[in-house]
Amino acid sequence: MRKHIIGIALVLLAGSSALAQDSTDTKTRFGRLTVSEDQKLLFQGRPFEPPIEGNNGLAVAEPYQIGATDVVLVTDLGGTACPATYYFVTVSKSGAQASPSFGTCSDLTTVKRTGDSISVSMPGFAQPFDSKMEKRKAARERHVFIFSAGVLTDNGKRVK
């Protein structure tokens, strides 16, 4: 039994480190998005302005091709107080542009493409030191962030 547990742990460890390696670089039709050693997002080797910097790292997903653009979901990996925040990066012939940062701090997400829109659903989030009541309330919240035609909304309200 112990050998099986060790074997499973090694497989999971290998799989997670392969995922982490793949998630710091993605190729779009218009150039590469990469994460620098100092945890800054780069397009074609140049940093974004304003910069997109990871607290404990950045994860870059595979692009969605939407018309003449590629849209990439970027995750800023946080810590215990805020495990994750997100950006949509739109890449086209004219360059790359990032959406405002968004999310509830939850890293429990469901990402779905519907036509020319991408949605990211997640629950609310409570800090580890928040009361049980606040944690229950946050767990009941549901946020749906939709990125469509360059506009980002949270439950129908524009994110700025």
C-alpha positions in Angstrom: 0.0 0.0 0.0 2.8 2.4 0.9 4.5 1.8 -2.4 1.3 2.7 -4.2 0.9 6.0 -2.3 4.5 6.9 -3.0 4.1 6.1 -6.7 0.9 8.2 -6.9 2.6 11.1 -5.2 5.5 11.0 -7.7 3.1 10.9 -10.6 1.2 13.9 -9.3 4.4 15.8 -8.5 5.8 15.2 -12.0 2.5 16.2 -13.6 2.2 19.4 -11.6 5.8 20.5 -12.4 5.2 19.8 -16.1 2.1 21.9 -15.9 4.0 24.7 -14.2 6.8 24.7 -16.8 4.3 24.8 -19.7 2.2 27.6 -18.1 4.9 30.3 -18.2 5.0 30.5 -22.0 2.4 30.4 -24.7 2.5 31.1 -28.4 -0.1 33.2 -30.1 -0.6 33.8 -33.8 1.1 37.2 -33.3 4.0 36.4 -30.9 4.9 34.8 -27.6 3.7 35.7 -24.1 6.3 34.7 -21.5 7.0 35.2 -17.9 10.4 36.6 -17.0 12.6 35.4 -14.1 11.4 38.3 -12.0 7.7 37.3 -12.6 6.7 39.9 -15.2 4.6 39.2 -18.2 6.3 39.9 -21.5 5.0 40.1 -25.1 7.8 39.5 -27.6 10.3 39.9 -24.8 9.0 43.3 -23.7 7.1 44.1 -20.5 3.5 45.3 -20.4 2.8 48.9 -19.5 1.5 49.1 -16.8 3.4 46.0 -15.8 1.7 42.7 -15.0 3.7 41.1 -12.2 3.1 37.9 -10.3 3.2 37.7 -6.5 4.3 34.1 -6.4 4.3 33.5 -10.2 2.2 34.0 -13.3 0.5 31.2 -15.2 -0.3 31.7 -18.9 -3.1 29.6 -20.5 -3.4 28.5 -24.1 -4.9 31.2 -26.4 -8.5 31.4 -27.6 -8.7 32.5 -31.3 -11.5 35.0 -31.6 -11.7 36.6 -35.0 -8.5 38.6 -35.7 -7.3 38.4 -32.1 -6.0 35.8 -29.7 -7.2 36.0 -26.1 -5.1 34.5 -23.2 -6.2 34.1 -19.6 -3.3 35.0 -17.3 -3.3 34.0 -13.6 -1.4 36.0 -11.0 -0.6 33.3 -8.3 -0.9 35.0 -4.9 -0.6 33.6 -1.4 -2.9 32.6 1.4 -4.6 36.0 1.7 -5.4 36.1 -2.1 -4.6 32.9 -4.0 -5.3 34.2 -7.5 -6.2 37.2 -9.6 -6.7 37.2 -13.3 -6.2 39.2 -16.5 -7.3 38.7 -20.1 -4.6 39.6 -22.6 -5.7 40.3 -26.2 -3.1 39.9 -28.8 -3.4 41.1 -32.4 -1.3 42.4 -35.3 -1.1 45.7 -33.5 0.3 44.3 -30.3 -0.9 43.1 -26.9 -3.3 44.7 -24.4 -4.4 43.6 -20.9 -7.7 43.9 -19.3 -8.0 45.2 -15.7 -7.1 42.7 -13.0 -10.2 40.8 -11.9 -11.4 38.0 -9.6 -12.5 37.4 -6.1 -9.2 36.0 -5.0 -10.6 32.4 -5.4 -8.5 30.0 -7.4 -11.6 27.7 -7.9 -12.6 28.7 -11.4 -14.5 27.4 -14.4 -13.5 28.8 -17.7 -15.8 28.5 -20.7 -15.9 29.9 -24.2 -19.3 30.6 -25.8 -19.0 32.1 -29.3 -16.8 35.2 -29.1 -17.0 35.5 -25.3 -15.0 33.8 -22.5 -16.5 33.4 -19.0 -14.7 32.8 -15.8 -16.9 31.6 -12.9 -15.8 31.5 -9.3 -17.2 31.7 -5.8 -16.6 34.7 -3.5 -13.6 34.5 -1.2 -13.0 35.0 2.5 -9.7 35.4 4.2 -8.5 32.5 6.3 -8.9 34.6 9.5 -12.5 35.7 8.6 -15.4 34.5 10.7 -17.3 31.3 9.8 -20.3 33.5 8.9 -18.2 35.5 6.4 -16.8 32.3 5.0 -20.2 30.8 4.5 -21.5 34.0 2.9 -18.5 34.1 0.5 -19.0 30.5 -0.5 -22.6 31.2 -1.5 -21.6 34.1 -3.7 -21.2 33.4 -7.4 -19.2 35.7 -9.7 -19.3 35.3 -13.5 -16.7 37.4 -15.3 -17.3 37.7 -19.0 -14.8 39.0 -21.6 -16.5 40.0 -24.8 -15.4 42.4 -27.6 -12.7 43.8 -25.3 -15.1 44.5 -22.4 -14.9 42.7 -19.1 -17.9 42.5 -16.8 -18.6 41.0 -13.3 -22.2 39.8 -13.0 -23.1 42.2 -15.7 -21.3 45.3 -14.3 -18.2 46.6 -16.2 -14.9 46.0 -14.5 -12.7 49.1 -14.6 
